[in-house]
Amino acid sequence: MRGHDSAGVPSGSGGEGAGAATSVMTTNAATIANRDAEGEKDMPEVMEETGRAVGAEIERFRAHFQATAPQRAREPVWLRRTRSAAFDAFAELGFPSTRQEAWRFTQTTGLAARPFVIPPRVSIGREVWDSISFAGPSATELVFVNGRFAPELSGLGALPAGLDAGSLQVVLGHRSAALEGRLAALAAPGAHPFTALNTASFEDGAVITVSPNTVVEGVVHVAFLADPSNGAAAIHPRVLIQVGSNSQIRIVESYHASADGEYFTNAVTEIDLADGAVVDHYKMQQEAPQAFHMATLHVRCSRSSAFSSHSASLGGAWVRNEVATVLGGEGAHCTLNGVYLGNGRTLMDNRTTIDHARPHCTSHELYKGILAGASRAVFNGTIIVRPDAQKTDAKQTNKALLLSDEALINSKPELEIFANDVRCTHGAAVGQMDRDAVFYLRARGIGLEEARHLLIQAFAGEVLDTFQVDALRERVTTDLLQRLSAVLAEVR
């Protein structure tokens, strides 16, 4: 039996067969059918609830915006205008609903109804951060607590030659002209409500600039730590990264919580690569189990540049990651890899867009999900090939492993091709643990739980092996296995 994605396309269509995953999983078409039926049943209720909740929530965020007006008075005129226009866009767009195709399977009513507050200023002890951080004492590290730069936790001693890294507020205070026309240039606030809300509301963030012809040794770590102990806060991290021509940098962007609790992280990252630049970007998401996490990553690649993104989403109750990459120069390359774990009633939503705008560009994409309990996942991956983008080579693969009958995924790979001399493939495979593979391992003296661990680790390993930062790969693998132990203890 073969599974189908949400568009009714058989799993493995477009050149990627479902057989590639048969050593780990078998297909469960009934589960996917139940998913679609349940989504249709819930939609009218969602529409009705959206109308009641969203207006009041926009007004709550308007109150936040007005309350922070004295802080913005010290900002440059161009930024105040940008913020004002961004909030107007957010108020006009409102919170998305399932009536919109891009949000068809992701409800925002629960997020919109929460009375989030402006995050208080808190101090986190060094021992708390050291227990969370994976980077060594010599690493270049920018740490933000509740969206504000924490210099006492950061490591910005002797920066490598050609690298400038620091607080966005500091840069705005001393040389704001360097950011005019660059901040919010890739992440246009008028097109996305959460990007607009971030642009209007961010208090601080990271600015990283690499000079031309520079190879940055080691890793630059940008970490955002939420402290929910003083109420459910709305935190809006912002990251701006600009990499000069023929330069290279490796960046880790991570999200953590000092304790369990409810809060909302709404992050926006912009990365601009000049000609020949190489950026290796990693994202580790370890939010609290009750957290809402919305993140958008916007990337622009110039001629002969190469961008790679490796993402691990292991925490949060409601998670949506959006990646939008434009290959705007001939010969540019993009790699997107992601792994995620859902349990309980969590939502894991990944939406990617790779826009091939110029000829001779390549892209490769691999996302893998592990879902247990009554968790839900969404994968929507779009590859666009513009009329001038001849000789494009693009490949997209999306696979999900369901560990329970209640786990659901909506998978929607899309190709929009407007050129004729291209090679583009996409594939989707959804299934459950292969009983024959489990039996094979058990017949060789391996216990049931260990057999499941081995198969799941092998399934996720294809993505984890692309993590070239050893300490990060070990941290993600350890965290994944610890969470799996708790999940598998409930799966009998």
C-alpha positions in Angstrom: 0.0 0.0 0.0 1.3 3.4 -0.9 0.7 6.6 1.1 -0.5 9.9 -0.4 0.4 13.5 0.4 -2.3 16.1 0.9 -2.5 16.8 -2.8 -3.3 13.2 -3.5 0.1 12.5 -5.0 1.5 9.0 -4.3 4.4 8.9 -1.9 7.6 8.8 -3.9 6.3 10.7 -6.9 8.6 12.9 -8.9 11.5 10.5 -8.9 11.8 9.7 -5.2 10.5 6.2 -4.3 9.1 5.3 -0.9 11.2 2.1 -1.1 14.2 4.1 0.1 12.7 4.1 3.6 11.5 0.5 3.8 14.2 -0.6 6.2 12.7 1.7 8.8 9.1 2.3 8.1 6.0 1.0 6.3 3.3 3.1 4.9 0.0 3.9 6.8 -2.4 5.3 4.3 -5.4 4.9 6.7 -3.7 7.3 9.1 -3.3 9.9 6.4 -6.9 9.5 5.3 -8.0 10.0 8.9 -5.9 13.1 9.0 -7.6 14.7 6.1 -11.1 13.8 7.4 -10.3 15.3 10.8 -8.9 18.5 9.2 -12.0 19.0 7.2 -14.3 18.4 10.2 -12.5 20.9 12.4 -12.2 23.8 9.9 -15.6 25.5 10.5 -15.0 25.6 14.2 -11.6 27.1 13.6 -13.0 29.8 11.4 -15.6 30.8 13.9 -13.1 30.9 16.8 -10.7 33.0 14.7 -13.2 35.8 14.2 -13.8 36.0 18.0 -10.2 35.9 19.2 -8.0 37.7 16.7 -9.3 41.3 17.0 -8.7 41.4 20.8 -5.2 39.9 20.4 -4.2 42.5 17.8 -5.3 45.2 20.3 -3.2 43.6 23.0 -0.1 43.8 20.7 -1.1 47.3 19.8 -1.0 48.1 23.5 2.5 46.6 23.7 3.6 48.7 20.7 2.3 51.9 22.3 3.9 51.0 25.6 7.3 50.8 24.1 7.0 54.1 22.2 9.4 55.9 24.6 12.1 53.4 23.8 11.7 53.9 20.1 11.9 57.7 20.4 15.7 57.3 20.6 15.9 55.2 17.4 16.7 56.7 14.0 13.8 58.1 11.9 14.1 55.5 9.2 13.6 52.7 11.8 10.7 54.3 13.5 9.0 54.6 10.1 9.8 51.0 9.3 8.3 49.9 12.6 5.2 51.9 12.3 4.5 50.6 8.8 5.2 47.1 10.0 2.7 47.3 12.8 0.1 48.7 10.4 0.8 45.7 8.1 0.3 43.3 11.1 -2.9 44.9 12.1 -4.2 44.7 8.5 -3.0 41.1 7.9 -4.1 39.8 11.3 -3.4 36.3 12.5 -3.6 33.7 9.8 -6.5 31.3 9.6 -7.0 27.9 8.0 -8.9 29.6 5.2 -5.5 30.7 3.8 -3.7 28.0 1.8 -0.4 28.6 3.5 -2.0 28.0 6.9 -4.5 25.3 5.9 -3.3 22.8 8.4 -2.0 25.1 11.1 -4.3 26.8 13.5 -3.2 30.0 15.2 -6.3 30.5 17.4 -4.6 29.1 20.5 -1.6 31.5 19.9 -3.9 34.5 19.2 -5.9 33.9 22.4 -3.0 34.0 24.8 -2.6 37.2 26.7 1.2 37.5 26.2 3.0 40.3 28.0 6.1 42.4 27.3 9.0 40.3 28.6 10.5 41.6 31.9 14.2 42.2 32.3 15.7 39.3 34.1 19.2 38.1 35.1 20.3 34.6 34.5 23.1 33.1 36.4 26.2 32.0 34.6 25.8 28.4 35.9 22.3 28.2 34.3 23.7 29.2 30.9 26.7 27.0 31.2 24.4 24.0 31.8 22.6 24.8 28.5 25.4 26.0 26.2 27.3 23.5 24.1 30.0 26.0 23.0 33.3 26.1 24.7 34.7 29.1 26.6 36.7 30.2 23.5 33.7 30.4 21.2 32.3 33.6 19.8 29.0 33.7 21.5 26.1 36.2 21.6 23.5 35.4 24.3 20.1 37.1 24.6 17.8 36.6 27.5 14.1 37.4 26.8 15.2 39.0 23.6 17.8 41.4 25.2 21.6 41.1 24.9 23.3 39.6 27.9 26.9 40.7 27.7 27.7 38.9 31.0 26.8 35.6 29.4 28.3 36.3 26.0 31.8 35.7 24.7 33.0 38.5 22.4 36.6 38.9 23.4 39.0 39.0 20.6 36.9 38.6 17.5 38.6 37.0 14.4 39.9 39.5 11.8 37.2 40.5 9.4 34.4 39.6 11.7 32.1 42.1 13.4 29.4 40.7 15.7 27.4 42.4 18.4 24.1 43.7 19.7 21.6 45.2 17.2 20.7 47.9 19.7 24.3 48.9 20.1 24.8 49.2 16.4 21.6 51.2 16.0 22.8 53.5 18.8 26.3 54.2 17.3 26.2 53.6 13.5 22.6 53.2 12.5 23.4 54.3 8.9 25.1 51.0 8.4 21.8 49.2 8.8 19.6 51.5 6.8 18.4 49.7 3.7 19.6 46.4 5.0 17.6 45.6 8.1 14.2 44.3 6.9 15.4 44.3 3.3 15.0 40.5 2.8 12.2 39.9 5.3 9.6 42.3 4.0 7.1 43.0 6.8 4.2 43.7 4.5 3.9 40.1 3.2 3.8 38.1 6.5 2.0 39.0 9.7 4.6 37.4 12.1 7.5 39.1 10.3 5.6 42.4 10.5 5.0 41.8 14.2 8.7 41.1 14.8 9.8 44.2 12.8 7.5 46.4 14.9 8.4 44.8 18.2 11.9 43.5 18.4 14.0 45.1 21.2 17.4 43.7 20.3 19.1 41.0 18.2 22.4 40.1 16.6 24.2 41.8 13.8 27.0 39.8 12.2 29.1 41.2 9.3 31.9 39.4 7.5 34.3 41.4 5.4 35.2 40.3 1.9 37.8 37.6 1.5 37.6 36.4 5.1 37.4 32.9 6.4 36.1 32.9 9.9 37.6 30.1 11.9 35.5 28.2 14.5 31.8 28.8 15.1 29.7 31.9 15.9 26.9 31.0 18.2 23.8 33.2 18.6 21.6 32.0 21.5 18.2 33.1 22.6 17.2 32.1 26.1 13.6 32.5 27.3 12.8 32.9 31.0 9.0 32.2 31.5 9.2 32.5 35.3 7.6 36.0 35.3 4.6 35.4 33.0 3.9 34.4 29.4 6.0 36.8 27.4 6.1 37.5 23.7 9.8 37.6 22.6 10.8 38.8 19.2 14.5 37.9 18.4 16.1 39.5 15.3 19.2 38.4 13.4 20.9 40.1 10.5 23.9 38.4 8.9 25.8 39.9 5.9 28.7 38.0 4.4 31.1 39.6 2.0 32.3 38.3 -1.3 34.5 35.1 -1.2 34.1 34.8 2.6 33.1 31.9 4.7 31.4 31.6 8.1 29.7 28.9 10.2 26.8 30.1 12.4 24.7 28.3 15.0 21.4 29.9 16.0 19.8 28.2 19.0 16.7 28.7 21.2 16.3 27.5 24.8 14.3 28.0 28.0 15.6 28.4 31.5 12.5 26.6 32.9 9.2 25.2 31.7 6.4 27.6 31.0 4.3 29.2 28.3 5.7 32.0 26.1 5.9 33.0 22.5 9.1 33.3 20.5 8.7 35.1 17.2 12.1 35.1 15.4 13.2 36.6 12.1 16.6 36.0 10.6 18.0 37.6 7.4 21.2 36.3 5.7 22.7 38.0 2.7 25.5 36.3 0.7 27.7 38.3 -1.7 29.3 36.7 -4.7 31.3 33.5 -3.8 30.3 33.6 -0.1 29.8 30.4 1.8 27.5 30.2 4.9 26.9 27.1 6.9 23.9 27.8 9.2 22.6 25.6 12.0 19.4 26.0 14.0 18.8 24.1 17.2 15.3 24.6 18.8 15.0 23.3 22.3 12.1 25.5 23.6 10.1 24.7 26.7 7.3 22.0 26.2 4.6 24.7 26.5 6.2 27.3 24.2 5.0 28.7 20.9 7.8 29.1 18.3 7.4 31.0 15.1 10.6 31.5 13.0 11.2 32.9 9.5 14.6 32.6 7.8 15.2 34.7 4.7 18.3 34.1 2.5 19.6 35.8 -0.6 22.4 34.1 -2.5 24.5 36.0 -5.1 26.6 34.6 -7.9 28.5 31.4 -7.1 27.6 31.6 -3.4 26.6 28.5 -1.3 24.2 28.4 1.6 23.4 25.4 3.8 20.9 25.2 6.6 20.6 22.4 9.1 17.7 22.5 11.5 16.7 20.4 14.5 13.4 21.1 16.2 13.0 19.1 19.4 10.9 21.3 21.7 7.8 23.5 21.9 4.1 22.9 21.8 3.4 24.8 18.6 6.2 25.2 16.2 6.4 26.7 12.7 9.7 27.1 10.8 9.7 29.0 7.5 12.7 29.2 5.2 12.7 31.4 2.0 15.8 31.3 -0.1 16.3 33.2 -3.3 19.1 32.0 -5.6 19.6 35.3 -7.2 23.0 34.8 -8.9 24.2 32.4 -11.5 25.8 29.2 -10.1 24.4 29.6 -6.5 23.7 26.6 -4.4 21.4 25.9 -1.5 21.1 23.0 0.9 18.2 22.7 3.4 18.2 19.8 5.9 15.9 19.4 8.9 14.9 16.9 11.5 12.1 17.2 14.0 10.4 15.3 16.8 6.8 15.6 17.9 5.1 14.0 20.9 1.9 14.4 22.9 -0.2 17.0 21.1 2.6 19.1 19.7 2.5 20.7 16.2 5.6 20.7 14.0 5.2 22.8 10.8 8.0 23.2 8.3 7.5 25.4 5.2 10.3 25.9 2.7 10.6 27.9 -0.5 13.7 27.8 -2.8 13.4 30.3 -5.6 15.7 29.5 -8.6 15.9 33.0 -10.2 19.1 32.6 -12.2 20.6 29.8 -14.5 22.9 27.0 -13.3 21.8 27.0 -9.7 21.4 23.8 -7.6 19.4 23.0 -4.5 19.1 19.9 -2.3 16.5 19.5 0.5 16.0 16.7 3.0 13.5 16.8 5.9 12.8 14.0 8.3 10.2 13.9 11.0 9.5 11.5 13.9 6.0 11.7 15.4 4.5 10.0 18.4 1.4 10.4 20.6 -1.2 12.6 19.0 1.3 15.0 17.5 0.8 16.7 14.2 3.3 17.8 11.5 3.1 19.8 8.3 5.6 19.9 5.5 5.1 22.3 2.6 8.2 22.5 0.4 8.1 24.6 -2.8 10.7 24.8 -5.5 10.3 27.7 -8.0 12.2 27.8 -11.3 11.9 31.1 -13.1 11.9 31.4 -16.9 15.6 32.5 -17.0 16.7 29.8 -14.6 17.8 27.2 -17.3 20.0 24.3 -16.2 18.5 24.2 -12.7 19.1 21.1 -10.7 16.8 20.7 -7.7 15.9 17.8 -5.5 13.5 17.7 -2.5 12.8 14.8 -0.2 10.5 14.7 2.8 10.0 11.6 5.0 8.0 11.1 8.2 8.0 8.2 10.7 4.8 7.7 12.7 5.2 5.9 16.0 1.5 5.8 16.9 -1.9 5.5 15.2 -2.8 9.0 16.4 0.2 10.8 14.9 -0.6 12.7 11.7 1.3 14.6 9.0 0.2 16.7 6.0 2.8 16.6 3.3 2.7 18.9 0.3 5.7 19.1 -2.0 5.3 21.6 -4.8 7.2 22.3 -8.1 6.6 25.6 -10.0 8.6 25.3 -13.2 8.7 28.0 -15.8 11.8 26.9 -17.7 12.3 23.9 -20.0 15.9 22.8 -19.6 15.9 21.8 -15.9 16.1 18.7 -13.7 13.8 18.8 -10.7 12.5 16.0 -8.5 10.5 15.7 -5.3 9.4 12.8 -3.1 7.4 12.2 0.0 7.2 9.1 2.1 5.1 8.6 5.3 5.0 5.4 7.3 5.3 3.4 10.5 8.1 1.4 12.0 8.9 -1.6 9.8 8.0 -4.7 11.8 10.2 -6.9 9.7 13.2 -4.7 10.6 12.3 -4.8 14.3 11.9 -8.6 14.1 15.3 -9.0 12.3 17.1 -7.1 15.1 15.2 -8.9 17.9 16.1 -12.3 16.4 19.7 -11.3 16.9 19.3 -10.8 20.6 18.5 -7.0 20.6 15.7 -5.9 22.9 12.6 -4.3 21.6 13.3 -0.8 22.9 16.9 -0.9 21.7 15.8 -2.1 18.3 13.4 0.8 17.9 16.1 3.2 19.1 18.6 1.9 16.5 16.1 2.1 13.7 14.9 5.6 14.6 18.5 6.8 15.1 19.4 5.5 11.7 16.4 7.2 10.2 17.3 10.6 11.7 21.1 10.0 11.2 20.9 10.9 7.5 20.2 14.5 8.6 22.2 14.6 11.8 25.3 13.4 9.9 25.2 16.7 7.9 25.9 18.6 11.1 29.6 19.5 10.8 29.8 21.1 14.2 30.8 18.2 16.4 29.7 19.6 19.7 26.3 20.6 18.2 25.7 17.2 16.6 26.5 15.4 19.9 24.1 17.7 21.8 21.3 17.3 19.3 21.8 13.5 19.1 21.9 13.2 22.9 18.8 15.3 23.4 16.9 13.4 20.6 17.8 10.0 22.2 16.7 11.2 25.7 13.4 12.4 24.3 12.9 9.2 22.4 13.5 7.1 25.5 10.5 8.8 27.1 8.4 8.5 23.9 9.2 4.8 23.4 8.4 4.0 27.0 4.8 4.9 26.2 4.8 3.0 22.9 4.2 -0.7 23.5 
